[in-house]
């Protein structure tokens, strides 16, 4: 099963994703963390997320790039990918990232992860509604994230948006 959870910054999407995944996959779970700890704010955010999932049975793997290359020693009941926006930025802009091939690399990576778990929950970002114009590089990033979100929403069994801490169903399958 594939779950896609989107929302704005600090909307509660991560907590919702953890709850949904824990409900769907009560057994062994893996948390694939994509955020690079650049700066104090990023480190604090990472610590907050670690505290949120403490005691919920997650193993954690730091994976800012290259989902295709994740070496799984076993299959998991559930995997939480946190988050697609960070992964895309890393793949686009990091020296070792996929660069212009980021979109295809990420989709192949997600397929690879899905092959090693029963349920995959992907957290992504809602950054498209402010109506502002940004520099070309930022617009390219936003366009690619929108394409990835759309591709995953088509594949997903369920899609949710977190708005002000409220989880809204966008697409729900018969098993969700």
N, C-alpha and C positions, 0 to 999 in steps of 0.2 A: 504494500500500500504506500502511496506517495501523498504526503500532506504538504501544502504550501501555506505558510503563514506570513502575511505582509502587514505593514503598518508604518506609521511615522516614528520618528525618534521618541524614545521614552513612552511609547504607547502601550506597553505591556505585552508586546508580541512574543518576546522570549519566554516569559512566564507561561503564557498560553501554550506555546509550542511544547514546552517541557511537560505541562499537564496533559496535553493531548497525546504526546508520545508515551508518557508513563501509563496512561489509560489503555492505549492500543498495544503497548509492548511492556508488560509488567516484568519480564525477565531481564536478560543481559542487554545493557544499552551502552552505546558509544556516543560521545560528544565530540564532533569534529569542529575544533575551534579555528577560525580563519583570521582573527584579528592579530595584527602585528603590534606588539606592545611599545609603540612609539610615544614616548612622553608620559607624564604623570597621569593625565586624564585617561589615557588608554589603559594604563596599569590599574587604575581604580575601577574602571568599567569591567575589566577582566576579573578582578577580585570580587566584584559584586555578583557577576554571573556565576563564579565558582561557589559563592555562598548560597545563591539561589538553588543550585542543583545538588548541594551537599545532602547526603543521606538518601538520594533518589536512585542509587544504583548505577550511576554513570561512570564509565571509564572515560578518560579524556585523552585525545590526541590533538596536538597542535599541528594544524595543516594549512598554512597560509597559501600554498600553491600545490598544483599537481595532484588533484584528487585521483587521477588515473593511476598514479603510482603508489597509492596507499596499499601497503602489504597487510592483508587481513590474515591473521592466524586462525581465525574462526569466523563463523557467521554470528550476527547479533539479532536479537529480537527487534531492536530498534536502534536507529542512528539519528542523531540530531545534528544537522549542518547549520552552524551559526557563524556568519551569515553570508548570503549570496553577494551582497554589495561589497563586503570586504574582500571576498574571494575574487570578484571581478576586478576590483582596483589593484589587487596584488598581481593578478595575471596580466593585466594591461600595462602596469607601470613598473613593476619590479624588474631588475636586470635579468633575473632567471625565469621570469614569467613567460607566458605564451604569446604576449604581444598581440599582434593582429589576428592571431588564431585563438584568442581567449574564449570567445563564445563557444566554438566547437570543442575546445579542450574541456571547458566546464561541463558541457552537456555529456561528453564521453565520460568524464569523471563521475558525474552523478549516476550514469548508467552503471559504472563500475561499482560504486557504493551500493546501489540498489540490488546488485547481484549478490551482496553479502549481508543482506538484512531482510527481515520481513516487512518492516515499516521504516520509511525514511521521512523525517520531517525537515523541511527546508525553511529557514527564516530568511525573509528578504525585506527590502525597504520600499516604502512608498515615498518617492521623492519627486513626483512628476506633476504635482498639482499647484505649484506656486505661480506658474505662468511667467516666470522671469526668464530672461535670456542670459546665458552664461557663455564663457569663452568656449571656443570650438572643442577643445580637449574634454571639457566637462560635459558638453552636449553629446559628444561621442559616447562617453561613459554612460550617461543617462539613457541614450538610445539603446545601447547594448544591454543595459540592465532591464529596460522595458521589454526587449526582445526575449531575454532569458526568462523573465517573469511570465510572459505570454506562452512561451514554449513549455515551461513547467506547469502552468495552469491547465494547458490542454492535456498534458500527461497525467495530471494529479487526480487522485480519487476524491480529494476534498481541498478546497481553498477557503481560507479565512482571512479577514482583515480585522486587526485590532485597532479600535478607535477609542481613545481616552480610557483605556483599560477594559473596554467592552468588546468581546469577540463576536464578530458578525460573520455568519456563514455566507459565502459567495457561491460556492459549488459544493454540494455534499453528495457522496455516493451512498449506495445502499448499506455499506458496512461501516460508515463513519457516524 
